[in-house]
Amino acid sequence: MAAAAVASAVQPDIQYFPDLQKYESRVQRRLATESLTKKLPEGFPEQLHSDLVWEGATVGDTYDWNFVLTPEHLEELDAALAHFKTLNLPLGYVDQKTFPLPKLHSALRDISRELHFGHGFKVVRGVPVDKYSREENFIIYLGISSHIAPLRARQDSRYNGEPADVVLAHILDLTPVEDRSTIGAPAYTADKQVFHTDAGDIVSLFSLNTAAEGGESRLASTWRVYNELAVTRPDLIETLSQDWIADTFGDPKQPFSSRPLLHYQPATDKSPERVALQYARRIFTGFGALPRSTNIPPISEAQAEALDALHFLGERFNIALNFQKGDIQYVNNLAVFHARDGFTNTKEQQRHLVRLWLRDPEFAWETPSALTAKWEQLYDGVTPDSQVIPLEPYSPAYRLMSISTVSLNPLRHCSAKARSLNVHAAAPFWRAHSGGYAQRKSTTIMQDSSHTSYYGMKRRGLDADQEAAKADNVTHGATTFLKDGGLQFAVEKGENSNGEVSYQEVSGAPVESRSTLGYHVGNVTILFLNLSMMVGTGVYSTPPAILKGTGSVGLSLIYWFIGFLIAASSLSVYLEFASYFPSRSGSEVVYLEQAYPRPKYLFPITFAIQTVLLSFSSSNAIVLARYLFRINGHSPTAWELKGVAVAGYTVAFIFVAFSTRFSYFASNAIGFVKLLTLIFVAITGLVVLGGNIKSIPDPHANFRNAFEGFGDTKASAYGATNALVKIIFSYAGYQNAFNVVNEVKNPVRSIRNSGGISLLLVAILYMLANIAYFAAVPKEVLVDSEQVAASLFFQYVFGSSGAVRGLNFLIALSAFGNLLAVLLGQSRVLRECGRQGTLPWPEFWVSTRPFGTPLGPYFLKWALTLLMILAPPAGDAFNFVVDLASYPTAFFNFLMAVGIYSVRYRRKRLHVPEPSKGNRFHAWQAALILTIAANLYLLVMPWYPPTGGRYGGDVSFWYATYVVTGVGILILCGLYYFLWIYLLPKWGKYQIRHQKVVLDGGEVTHKLVKVPLNQLEAWDRNHDAQGGDITEGDKDDIVQVVDVHAQLESSGFTKS
């Protein structure tokens, strides 16, 4: 990018300290004499929308930026300090392992999330500085910071004349001991500092002491400043985005550098749209002993105005932090800039801060390309032995200090010298990689009697295609495992969860760190995925059966409300599971796998078999065909009905098979029509209820004596159970979005909001639709109508007009939309079953080639649905299939709800932190009990015979056929498991092991393989707990064994 135009051959009249009068004059002059663009640079957003957009006057109303250390926190800090001192290591070795904070760690990680994804600043308050020595204060500062952002950048490349990586700087007024004419940076005076940013991702300041007067620390949102300029002066946005000539203050090899101040990063499937501001005013104006060099190009008048605009807008939107002694300030250096008031010291009280430049590889923003070289100077080659942490200020580093100091030999090592200087080291080794940073792969094994932890992290930079996904999924599998007795848990994270870590038992499918299906599921898609699956045919076709089963209008309406409560309770169970496993699609597949990891592979195999056998959607396809025929009033033969059902499902298959993005778009569009249709039914019902339809003279008839039976209809235990089954069927779909969790950014928050809205909206519309039916159709007619309640409603309200046919078409479209939503969700369930390795031919289930869709699961569902449409008798197909699917579903839902307790218990034993605040969800005890009770009821009551005897059910054969069939499927699964996992291996002298495989498209899966007994020891030695081949790893891999239990005991720690 070319540098911004230089207006004159001389530097504009601008100094380090902004002059408001000069600024206003320059603004007026330029507006009057120059033709300034009114358009933003191409691609730049008109406005930014995020928690990072805030104003000082109001941010405190909704955000508390102070994290106050409690007495319990201070006790933990003291224990960690004591622990580190027993290690007899240099100060620089302070990190998360040597300064363990098992209870405080989660809160500090939340601070890092707040810096990167929230408001961009936080203050840790309450370190009792006077209690500790200078060295102990630094250990605590480094220790706390290592849990927030573990990487420290070099701030100077020499110490006492020796090459070194100085990672901590003292910020204080040096003028009493140094000649002011030798100081080239305002940080080392008592002067006011104007708004600016430092270098690196995060700037941190620790207050050892405050000034006698003044010295207030001020912050302002650069995103709020951007929004203001975008509206009022877009030409200045253009100026800031062009290259600027920055002074390097006498570097003979490179007297100046050239880069933009403002960096735009468009949204990707990994990160939202962002704007980063990075600059220091003094490199364009000069300061003190370092005036602007005369032998380099001057800045332009536009740039001079832009510098002042940044400062004065910063002052307008700033917040004062009331920085106190013992406070530690952390600021996102790319989205928040800072300033400082001038101050006065006394002999007794002198302002003294220390500073770190930090980076958190887990949450770090992508480095703007123009800053990559500078970031490499900051972070590359900073090793434990080369880092320097001065306990006292050292004058030479501060005199004539410039940005160029960090460019001197950044890869130099000086381990012995660093130790001899009593200033030390920490942080992993980093190297340039793909325009960012890639950490050297390392694994640290921390042994604690029955618990083992391995810690390792990686930074990713990916392209959008599947080859990049393959590279990412190959290199970013778990290198971290926790051991609890005979169970091992992989510590993994996916790109969709903003770095949220999951702990999952290793026999389950590994996390795909980057979804090969993409990230196309947003809030709108979540809403319509759930709504489209719920609002299929149930609310239009099942009310007669529910009325018959409950025996009265009043009780049937209560049942619809009970169904909502059960669905809402079950939704909370799913949400809690998703908070623990935010990067695994497939819902029940994952949650049962993790809740019941032993007997090994039992639940994956059982659930996979029943899922495959019951993965048909014939019931909705038949209802779709029935409504299509009712459009023209034709009564189809059995085979006509079957033929249209086959055709309809085939069209749905074609809609989803060839494009994931299009399939979601189609689902959303049809879902919107479905929503409007149901709203129309509800509103029409209210019109009828108001007595405004002449053809319905008494719309209140069905509501008089609403809880009394009528005709031959009587409530029974069987009827009530059957009604509840159909109610649950009608609400089925509230959990559909959990099937695509790994395609959702911030899944817990997104599904909690959009999924909750969709369920509440559907529940309200269901109640109104049923009220509409009862207002328009006599209950005696409705109860005998079998599956066409909605059509009867239209007929009674609109007569035999074309409106009835049109509305029947809309309901048919609703059924079609349900087919799409089920295909989208259930295909991910089948794919996740395949990723567990328990089904043969994993490639068939898991591969997303050639269209980026799960074509194998789609094809299987299509084939089985066609079979189930064509095989059973047409009259019984709907009721039997609905009932058949319900019994195993109730069994697994019952176990899943109970399984929450198992997952909670194991997480407690592993001493892992709770999910971060934005990704945390804890189901209420009442919701768990209701979910367990409802599914237990559905397991027991179907055995109770109907009032009409063994053939008195809703099918022409024995009433409990679906129950026995469901139980038979479960027993068959158990027998298959016992044969495959135990008997055949015993007879064949081999054992089953899971092997981690990365397919050609980047998909990650497990594959169960047979390992002969004589090769078992070698296999286990060459594969990690997840089945990954460790013989193919990086030759530079480092394994360090630390007996954490012994070290914690010696430091006064005990396991909680």
KOLMAR-153001 format. One record per residue (C-alpha): residue in one letter; x, y, z. Coordinates in steps of 0.5 Angstrom, whole numbers, padded with zeros to 4 digits, always signed. Example, Ala and Ser with C-alpha at 12.3 -4.5 7.8 and 13.67 -1.06 7.14 Angstrom:
BEGIN
a+0025-0009+0016s+0027-0002+0014
***
This chain:
BEGIN
m+0000+0000+0000a+0003+0007-0002a+0004+0012+0004a-0001+0017+0005a+0001+0024+0000v+0006+0028+0003a+0003+0035+0003s+0009+0039+0004a+0017+0038+0004v+0017+0040+0012q+0014+0037+0018p+0007+0040+0020d+0006+0044+0026i+0005+0039+0031q+0008+0037+0037y+0008+0031+0042f+0003+0034+0047p-0003+0036+0043d-0005+0043+0042l-0013+0044+0041q-0013+0050+0038k-0008+0048+0033y-0012+0042+0032e-0019+0046+0031s-0015+0051+0026r-0012+0045+0022v-0019+0042+0021q-0023+0048+0019r-0017+0049+0014r-0017+0042+0011l-0025+0042+0011a-0025+0049+0007t-0019+0048+0002e-0019+0040+0001s-0024+0036-0003l-0024+0030+0002t-0027+0023+0001k-0034+0021+0004k-0033+0014+0003l-0029+0009+0008p-0024+0005+0005e-0026-0001+0001g-0028-0007+0006f-0028-0003+0012p-0034-0003+0016e-0039+0003+0017q-0040+0001+0024l-0037-0004+0029h-0041-0008+0034s-0038-0011+0040d-0037-0010+0047l-0031-0007+0045v-0035-0001+0043w-0036+0003+0050e-0035+0010+0052g-0032+0012+0059a-0039+0015+0061t-0043+0009+0061v-0039+0003+0061g-0039+0002+0068d-0046+0002+0068t-0046-0005+0065y-0039-0008+0066d-0035-0009+0073w-0027-0008+0070n-0024-0010+0077f-0023-0017+0079v-0022-0016+0087l-0017-0021+0090t-0021-0025+0096p-0017-0027+0102e-0018-0034+0099h-0014-0032+0093l-0009-0029+0097e-0008-0035+0101e-0007-0039+0094l-0002-0034+0091d+0002-0035+0098a+0002-0042+0097a+0004-0042+0089l+0010-0037+0091a+0012-0041+0097h+0012-0047+0092f+0016-0043+0086k+0021-0041+0091t+0022-0049+0093l+0024-0050+0086n+0030-0046+0086l+0029-0043+0079p+0031-0037+0076l+0025-0032+0076g+0024-0033+0069y+0021-0040+0070v+0015-0037+0073d+0009-0040+0069q+0003-0044+0070k+0006-0050+0072t+0011-0047+0077f+0006-0042+0080p+0000-0047+0080l-0007-0044+0082p-0012-0049+0081k-0017-0045+0084l-0016-0038+0081h-0014-0041+0074s-0021-0041+0071a-0022-0034+0073l-0016-0032+0070r-0017-0035+0064d-0024-0031+0064i-0020-0025+0064s-0016-0027+0058r-0023-0028+0055e-0025-0022+0057l-0019-0018+0054h-0020-0022+0047f-0027-0022+0046g-0030-0018+0051h-0029-0010+0053g-0022-0011+0052f-0019-0009+0059k-0019-0011+0066v-0016-0010+0073v-0014-0015+0078r-0014-0011+0085g-0011-0012+0092v-0004-0015+0091p-0001-0013+0098v+0005-0010+0095d+0008-0008+0102k+0008-0015+0105y+0013-0018+0100s+0020-0017+0097r+0021-0014+0091e+0023-0021+0088e+0017-0024+0091n+0012-0018+0088f+0015-0020+0081i+0014-0027+0082i+0007-0026+0084y+0006-0021+0078l+0009-0026+0073g+0005-0032+0076i-0002-0029+0075s+0000-0026+0068s+0002-0033+0066h-0005-0036+0067i-0008-0030+0063a-0003-0029+0057p+0003-0034+0058l+0008-0031+0053r+0012-0025+0055a+0015-0021+0049r+0022-0017+0049q+0022-0010+0051d+0030-0009+0050s+0035-0013+0047r+0041-0011+0051y+0042-0011+0059n+0048-0008+0062g+0051-0008+0055e+0050-0015+0054p+0045-0018+0049a+0039-0021+0053d+0032-0021+0052v+0029-0016+0057v+0022-0018+0058l+0020-0013+0064a+0021-0006+0064h+0020-0001+0070i+0016+0005+0069l+0018+0011+0073d+0020+0018+0073l+0028+0018+0072t+0029+0026+0071p+0031+0026+0079v+0037+0022+0077e+0038+0022+0070d+0039+0029+0065r+0032+0030+0062s+0036+0031+0055t+0038+0024+0055i+0031+0021+0056g+0027+0020+0049a+0020+0017+0052p+0015+0020+0056a+0014+0014+0060y+0020+0016+0064t+0018+0023+0066a+0013+0026+0070d+0009+0029+0064k+0003+0027+0061q+0003+0021+0056v-0002+0022+0050f-0007+0017+0048h-0002+0011+0044t-0002+0004+0044d+0005+0000+0046a+0007-0006+0042g+0005-0014+0043d-0002-0016+0044i-0003-0015+0051v+0000-0009+0055s+0000-0010+0063l+0002-0005+0068f+0003-0007+0076s+0003-0001+0081l+0008-0002+0086n+0007+0005+0088t+0003+0011+0086a+0004+0018+0086a+0003+0023+0091e-0001+0027+0086g-0004+0026+0079g-0002+0020+0075e-0009+0017+0073s-0009+0012+0068r-0014+0013+0062l-0017+0008+0057a-0021+0009+0051s-0024+0004+0046t-0021+0005+0039w-0027+0001+0036r-0031+0007+0039v-0026+0012+0036y-0027+0008+0029n-0034+0009+0029e-0034+0016+0031l-0029+0017+0025a-0033+0013+0020v-0039+0017+0021t-0036+0024+0022r-0029+0024+0018p-0029+0017+0014d-0023+0021+0010l-0019+0020+0017i-0020+0013+0017e-0017+0012+0010t-0011+0016+0012l-0010+0012+0018s-0011+0006+0014q-0005+0008+0009d+0002+0008+0010w+0006+0012+0015i+0013+0014+0016a+0015+0012+0023d+0022+0015+0025t+0027+0010+0028f+0031+0015+0031g+0038+0014+0028d+0038+0007+0026p+0043+0008+0020k+0041+0001+0017q+0034+0003+0017p+0032+0011+0018f+0025+0010+0018s+0020+0005+0017s+0013+0005+0013r+0006+0002+0015p-0001+0003+0017l-0004+0005+0024l-0010+0002+0022h-0011-0005+0020y-0018-0008+0018q-0019-0016+0018p-0025-0018+0015a-0029-0024+0018t-0027-0031+0017d-0030-0038+0019k-0025-0037+0025s-0026-0030+0027p-0031-0024+0027e-0029-0018+0023r-0024-0013+0027v-0020-0007+0027a-0014-0006+0030l-0010+0001+0032q-0003+0000+0033y+0001+0007+0034a+0005+0011+0038r+0005+0019+0037r+0012+0020+0039i+0015+0016+0033f+0011+0021+0028t+0013+0028+0032g+0019+0026+0037f+0019+0027+0044g+0025+0030+0048a+0032+0027+0047l+0029+0024+0041p+0026+0030+0036r+0023+0028+0029s+0029+0026+0025t+0030+0031+0019n+0033+0027+0014i+0026+0023+0013p+0020+0024+0010p+0015+0029+0014i+0008+0026+0015s+0002+0030+0012e-0003+0035+0014a-0008+0030+0014q-0004+0025+0018a-0002+0031+0023e-0010+0032+0024a-0011+0024+0024l-0006+0024+0030d-0010+0030+0034a-0017+0027+0032l-0015+0020+0035h-0012+0023+0042f-0018+0028+0043l-0023+0023+0041g-0020+0018+0046e-0020+0024+0051r-0028+0025+0050f-0029+0017+0051n-0024+0015+0056i-0025+0012+0063a-0020+0013+0069l-0019+0007+0072n-0017+0010+0079f-0010+0006+0079q-0008+0004+0086k-0002+0001+0089g-0003-0007+0088d-0007-0006+0082i-0005-0010+0076q-0008-0007+0069y-0009-0012+0063v-0011-0008+0056n-0012-0011+0049n-0007-0007+0046l-0010-0008+0039a-0017-0005+0041v-0016+0000+0047f-0011+0005+0047h-0009+0009+0054a-0006+0015+0057r-0003+0018+0063d-0004+0024+0067g+0002+0028+0069f+0004+0027+0076t+0008+0030+0082n+0012+0025+0087t+0015+0027+0093k+0021+0024+0097e+0016+0019+0101q+0011+0017+0095q+0014+0016+0088r+0010+0013+0083h+0013+0006+0080l+0010+0001+0075v+0013-0005+0072r+0010-0007+0065l+0010-0013+0061w+0008-0014+0054l+0004-0021+0053r+0001-0026+0048d-0004-0031+0050p-0003-0036+0044e-0010-0040+0046f-0014-0033+0044a-0009-0029+0041w-0012-0025+0035e-0009-0026+0028t-0003-0021+0027p-0005-0016+0022s+0000-0018+0016a+0003-0011+0017l+0005-0012+0024t+0008-0019+0023a+0015-0017+0022k+0015-0013+0029w+0011-0018+0032e+0017-0023+0030q+0022-0018+0033l+0018-0018+0040y+0016-0026+0041d+0021-0030+0036g+0027-0033+0040v+0025-0031+0047t+0027-0037+0051p+0027-0038+0058d+0035-0037+0058s+0035-0031+0054q+0030-0027+0058v+0032-0022+0063i+0027-0019+0069p+0031-0013+0072l+0029-0013+0079e+0031-0005+0079p+0031+0000+0074y+0037+0001+0069s+0038+0007+0066p+0042+0006+0060a+0036+0002+0057y+0031+0008+0058r+0036+0014+0055l+0034+0015+0048m+0030+0009+0048s+0027+0007+0041i+0023+0002+0038s+0029+0000+0034t+0032-0003+0040v+0028-0009+0040s+0030-0011+0033l+0038-0012+0035n+0039-0020+0034p+0032-0022+0037l+0035-0030+0036r+0041-0029+0041h+0041-0033+0047c+0045-0032+0054s+0043-0037+0059a+0049-0037+0063k+0049-0029+0063a+0042-0029+0064r+0042-0033+0071s+0049-0029+0073l+0045-0022+0072n+0039-0025+0077v+0034-0024+0072h+0031-0029+0069a+0026-0033+0064a+0020-0036+0062a+0015-0037+0056p+0015-0043+0050f+0020-0042+0044w+0016-0039+0038r+0018-0039+0031a+0015-0035+0025h+0009-0040+0022s+0004-0038+0016g+0004-0030+0018g+0003-0032+0025y+0007-0036+0031a+0007-0043+0032q+0009-0046+0038r+0014-0052+0039k+0010-0058+0040s+0011-0060+0047t+0008-0065+0052t+0009-0064+0060i+0007-0070+0064m+0005-0068+0071q+0004-0074+0076d+0000-0074+0082s-0002-0081+0084s-0008-0083+0081h-0008-0076+0076t-0004-0075+0070s-0004-0068+0066y-0001-0066+0060y+0000-0059+0058g+0001-0057+0051m-0002-0051+0046k-0001-0049+0039r-0003-0043+0035r-0007-0044+0028g-0007-0041+0022l-0011-0044+0017d-0014-0043+0010a-0021-0045+0008d-0020-0051+0004q-0020-0058+0006e-0013-0059+0005a-0012-0053+0010a-0017-0057+0015k-0013-0063+0014a-0006-0060+0016d-0010-0057+0022n-0013-0063+0024v-0007-0067+0023t-0002-0062+0027h-0007-0060+0033g-0010-0066+0036a-0009-0067+0043t-0002-0067+0046t-0006-0066+0053f-0009-0072+0057l-0011-0073+0064k-0011-0080+0068d-0016-0082+0073g-0015-0089+0075g-0017-0093+0068l-0020-0087+0065q-0016-0082+0060f-0018-0076+0058a-0016-0072+0052v-0016-0064+0053e-0018-0061+0046k-0021-0055+0043g-0024-0053+0037e-0024-0047+0033n-0032-0046+0034s-0031-0045+0042n-0026-0039+0042g-0021-0043+0045e-0026-0047+0050v-0023-0053+0053s-0026-0060+0053y-0024-0066+0057q-0027-0072+0054e-0025-0079+0055v-0021-0082+0050s-0025-0088+0047g-0029-0083+0044a-0028-0079+0037p-0023-0074+0037v-0025-0067+0037e-0024-0064+0030s-0021-0058+0031r-0023-0055+0025s-0030-0057+0022t-0030-0059+0015l-0037-0058+0014g-0035-0050+0015y-0039-0046+0020h-0045-0044+0017v-0050-0044+0023g-0051-0038+0026n-0057-0035+0031v-0062-0035+0025t-0060-0042+0023i-0061-0045+0030l-0068-0042+0031f-0070-0045+0024l-0067-0052+0025n-0070-0053+0031l-0077-0050+0029s-0077-0053+0023m-0076-0060+0026m-0081-0059+0031v-0086-0056+0027g-0087-0061+0022t-0093-0065+0022g-0094-0067+0029v-0098-0060+0031y-0102-0061+0025s-0104-0069+0025t-0103-0071+0032p-0108-0067+0036p-0114-0072+0035a-0110-0078+0038i-0108-0073+0044l-0115-0072+0045k-0117-0079+0044g-0112-0081+0049t-0113-0076+0054g-0121-0076+0054s-0122-0069+0054v-0120-0062+0051g-0118-0059+0058l-0113-0065+0059s-0110-0065+0052l-0109-0057+0053i-0105-0059+0059y-0101-0064+0056w-0099-0059+0051f-0096-0055+0056i-0093-0061+0060g-0090-0063+0053f-0087-0056+0053l-0084-0057+0060i-0081-0063+0059a-0078-0060+0052a-0075-0054+0056s-0072-0059+0062s-0069-0063+0057l-0066-0057+0053s-0063-0055+0059v-0059-0062+0060y-0057-0062+0053l-0054-0055+0054e-0050-0057+0060f-0047-0063+0056a-0045-0058+0050s-0042-0053+0055y-0037-0059+0057f-0036-0061+0050p-0037-0055+0045s-0033-0058+0039r-0037-0064+0038s-0043-0065+0034g-0048-0071+0034s-0051-0069+0041e-0053-0076+0044v-0048-0079+0041v-0043-0075+0044y-0046-0074+0051l-0048-0082+0052e-0041-0084+0050q-0038-0079+0055a-0043-0080+0061y-0042-0088+0060p-0034-0089+0058r-0035-0096+0061p-0036-0102+0059k-0031-0099+0053y-0035-0098+0047l-0042-0101+0049f-0046-0094+0049p-0042-0092+0042i-0044-0099+0039t-0051-0099+0042f-0053-0092+0040a-0050-0093+0033i-0054-0099+0031q-0060-0097+0034t-0059-0090+0030v-0058-0093+0024l-0064-0098+0024l-0068-0092+0026s-0065-0087+0022f-0072-0087+0017s-0076-0081+0016s-0082-0085+0013s-0088-0082+0018n-0087-0075+0016a-0086-0077+0008i-0092-0080+0009v-0096-0074+0012l-0093-0070+0006a-0096-0074+0001r-0102-0074+0005y-0103-0067+0005l-0101-0066-0003f-0106-0071-0005r-0111-0066+0000i-0109-0060-0004n-0114-0063-0010g-0118-0067-0006h-0116-0074-0009s-0116-0080-0004p-0110-0084-0006t-0109-0091-0006a-0104-0094-0002w-0099-0094-0007e-0100-0087-0010l-0099-0085-0003k-0092-0089-0002g-0090-0086-0009v-0091-0079-0007a-0088-0080-0001v-0082-0083-0004a-0081-0077-0009g-0082-0072-0004y-0076-0075+0000t-0072-0076-0006v-0073-0068-0007a-0071-0067+0000f-0065-0071-0001i-0063-0067-0007f-0064-0061-0003v-0058-0063+0002a-0053-0067-0002f-0049-0062-0006s-0048-0056-0001t-0048-0055+0006r-0049-0047+0005f-0055-0048+0001s-0058-0053+0005y-0058-0049+0011f-0061-0043+0007a-0067-0047+0004s-0068-0050+0011n-0068-0043+0014a-0073-0040+0008i-0078-0046+0009g-0078-0045+0016f-0080-0038+0015v-0086-0040+0011k-0087-0045+0016l-0087-0040+0022l-0092-0036+0018t-0096-0041+0017l-0097-0043+0024i-0098-0036+0026f-0103-0035+0021v-0107-0042+0024a-0106-0039+0031i-0109-0032+0029t-0115-0035+0025g-0116-0039+0031l-0117-0033+0035v-0121-0030+0030v-0126-0036+0030l-0126-0035+0038g-0128-0028+0037g-0134-0031+0034n-0133-0027+0027i-0134-0033+0023k-0141-0034+0021s-0140-0042+0019i-0138-0043+0026p-0144-0040+0030d-0141-0043+0037p-0134-0043+0037h-0134-0044+0045a-0138-0050+0045n-0131-0055+0046f-0129-0051+0052r-0135-0052+0056n-0134-0057+0061a-0127-0058+0058f-0125-0063+0063e-0131-0068+0062g-0131-0074+0057f-0135-0075+0051g-0138-0080+0047d-0134-0086+0047t-0127-0082+0049k-0125-0084+0056a-0118-0082+0059s-0114-0089+0061a-0107-0090+0063y-0105-0093+0056g-0108-0087+0052a-0105-0082+0057t-0098-0085+0055n-0100-0085+0048a-0102-0078+0048l-0095-0076+0052v-0091-0080+0047k-0094-0076+0041i-0094-0069+0045i-0086-0071+0045f-0086-0073+0038s-0089-0066+0036y-0084-0062+0041a-0078-0067+0038g-0073-0062+0035y-0072-0057+0040q-0065-0061+0041n-0063-0061+0033a-0058-0055+0034f-0054-0060+0038n-0053-0064+0032v-0049-0059+0029v-0045-0056+0035n-0038-0056+0032e-0041-0052+0026v-0043-0046+0031k-0039-0041+0033n-0040-0040+0041p-0045-0046+0041v-0047-0045+0048r-0049-0038+0048s-0052-0038+0041i-0056-0045+0042r-0058-0042+0049n-0061-0036+0046s-0064-0038+0039g-0066-0045+0042g-0069-0042+0048i-0073-0037+0043s-0075-0043+0038l-0078-0047+0044l-0082-0042+0047l-0084-0039+0040v-0087-0046+0038a-0090-0048+0045i-0094-0041+0045l-0096-0043+0037y-0098-0050+0039m-0103-0048+0044l-0106-0043+0040a-0106-0048+0034n-0110-0053+0039i-0115-0047+0041a-0116-0046+0034y-0118-0053+0032f-0122-0054+0038a-0126-0047+0037a-0127-0049+0029v-0128-0057+0029p-0133-0060+0034k-0129-0065+0038e-0133-0071+0036v-0131-0070+0029l-0124-0068+0031v-0123-0074+0035d-0125-0079+0029s-0121-0075+0024e-0114-0079+0024q-0109-0075+0021v-0112-0069+0018a-0114-0064+0024a-0111-0058+0020s-0115-0059+0014l-0121-0060+0018f-0120-0054+0021f-0119-0050+0014q-0125-0054+0011y-0129-0051+0017v-0127-0044+0017f-0126-0043+0009g-0131-0048+0007s-0128-0052+0000s-0125-0046-0003g-0118-0045-0006a-0116-0043+0000v-0116-0049+0003r-0112-0052-0002g-0107-0047-0001l-0106-0048+0006n-0106-0055+0005f-0100-0054+0001l-0097-0049+0006i-0097-0055+0011a-0094-0060+0006l-0089-0055+0005s-0088-0055+0013a-0087-0063+0012f-0082-0062+0007g-0078-0057+0011n-0078-0062+0017l-0075-0067+0012l-0070-0062+0011a-0068-0060+0018v-0068-0068+0020l-0064-0070+0015l-0059-0064+0017g-0059-0066+0024q-0059-0073+0024s-0054-0074+0018r-0049-0071+0023v-0051-0076+0029l-0050-0081+0024r-0043-0078+0022e-0041-0078+0029c-0043-0085+0030g-0038-0086+0024r-0033-0082+0028q-0033-0086+0034g-0030-0092+0030t-0036-0097+0032l-0039-0097+0025p-0036-0101+0019w-0032-0097+0013p-0031-0090+0017e-0030-0086+0011f-0037-0088+0008w-0040-0084+0015v-0035-0079+0016s-0032-0076+0009t-0035-0070+0007r-0032-0070+0000p-0034-0069-0006f-0039-0063-0004g-0037-0061+0003t-0043-0065+0006p-0044-0072+0009l-0046-0075+0003g-0046-0082+0006p-0051-0081+0012y-0055-0077+0007f-0055-0083+0003l-0057-0088+0008k-0063-0084+0011w-0065-0084+0004a-0065-0091+0003l-0068-0093+0009t-0073-0088+0009l-0075-0091+0002l-0075-0098+0005m-0080-0096+0011i-0085-0092+0006l-0085-0098+0002a-0085-0104+0007p-0091-0103+0012p-0098-0102+0011a-0100-0095+0009g-0105-0094+0015d-0101-0097+0021a-0094-0094+0018f-0095-0087+0021n-0097-0089+0028f-0092-0095+0029v-0086-0091+0026v-0087-0086+0031d-0088-0090+0037l-0082-0095+0035a-0077-0089+0035s-0080-0086+0042y-0078-0092+0046p-0071-0093+0045t-0071-0085+0045a-0074-0085+0052f-0069-0090+0054f-0063-0086+0052n-0066-0080+0054f-0067-0083+0061l-0059-0085+0061m-0057-0078+0058a-0060-0074+0064v-0058-0079+0069g-0051-0079+0066i-0050-0071+0067y-0049-0073+0074s-0043-0078+0072v-0040-0072+0068r-0040-0068+0074y-0037-0073+0078r-0031-0074+0073r-0030-0067+0072k-0029-0066+0080r-0025-0072+0080l-0020-0069+0075h-0020-0062+0078v-0021-0059+0072p-0024-0052+0072e-0031-0050+0070p-0033-0047+0063s-0032-0040+0062k-0038-0035+0064g-0040-0034+0057n-0040-0042+0055r-0042-0044+0062f-0049-0048+0063h-0052-0052+0069a-0058-0055+0069w-0063-0054+0075q-0064-0060+0079a-0071-0059+0078a-0070-0060+0070l-0066-0066+0071i-0071-0069+0076l-0077-0068+0071t-0073-0070+0065i-0071-0077+0068a-0078-0078+0071a-0081-0076+0064n-0077-0081+0061l-0078-0086+0066y-0085-0086+0065l-0085-0087+0058l-0081-0093+0059v-0086-0096+0064m-0093-0094+0062p-0093-0097+0055w-0093-0104+0058y-0100-0102+0061p-0105-0105+0056p-0110-0100+0053t-0118-0100+0055g-0119-0104+0048g-0115-0110+0050r-0109-0113+0046y-0111-0110+0040g-0114-0103+0042g-0108-0099+0041d-0107-0094+0035v-0105-0100+0030s-0108-0106+0028f-0103-0111+0031w-0101-0112+0038y-0101-0105+0042a-0094-0106+0045t-0091-0109+0039y-0087-0102+0038v-0084-0103+0046v-0082-0110+0044t-0079-0108+0038g-0075-0103+0041v-0073-0107+0047g-0071-0112+0042i-0066-0107+0038l-0063-0105+0045i-0062-0113+0046l-0059-0114+0039c-0054-0108+0040g-0052-0111+0047l-0051-0118+0044y-0047-0115+0038y-0043-0111+0043f-0041-0118+0047l-0039-0122+0041w-0035-0116+0037i-0031-0114+0043y-0030-0120+0047l-0032-0127+0044l-0029-0126+0037p-0022-0122+0040k-0022-0128+0045w-0022-0133+0040g-0018-0130+0035k-0013-0128+0040y-0013-0120+0039q-0015-0114+0042i-0019-0108+0039r-0016-0101+0040h-0018-0095+0037q-0014-0091+0032k-0014-0084+0030v-0015-0083+0023v-0014-0076+0019l-0018-0077+0012d-0016-0074+0005g-0021-0068+0006g-0018-0067+0013e-0024-0071+0017v-0022-0074+0024t-0024-0080+0026h-0023-0086+0030k-0023-0093+0027l-0023-0100+0031v-0018-0104+0029k-0015-0111+0031v-0009-0112+0034p-0006-0119+0035l-0004-0120+0042n+0004-0121+0040q+0004-0114+0038l+0000-0111+0043e+0005-0108+0047a+0009-0105+0041w+0002-0102+0039d+0001-0099+0046r+0008-0096+0046n+0007-0093+0039h+0000-0090+0040d-0002-0084+0045a-0008-0085+0049q-0013-0083+0043g-0010-0088+0038g-0005-0083+0035d+0001-0085+0032i+0007-0082+0036t+0012-0084+0032e+0010-0079+0027g+0011-0073+0031d+0016-0068+0031k+0023-0070+0033d+0024-0064+0037d+0018-0066+0042i+0020-0065+0049v+0017-0069+0055q+0018-0067+0062v+0016-0071+0068v+0014-0067+0074d+0011-0070+0080v+0006-0065+0082h+0003-0068+0088a+0010-0068+0091q+0011-0061+0090l+0004-0059+0092e+0005-0063+0098s+0012-0059+0100s+0009-0052+0098g+0003-0053+0103f-0002-0055+0097t-0007-0061+0099k-0012-0064+0094s-0019-0061+0094
***
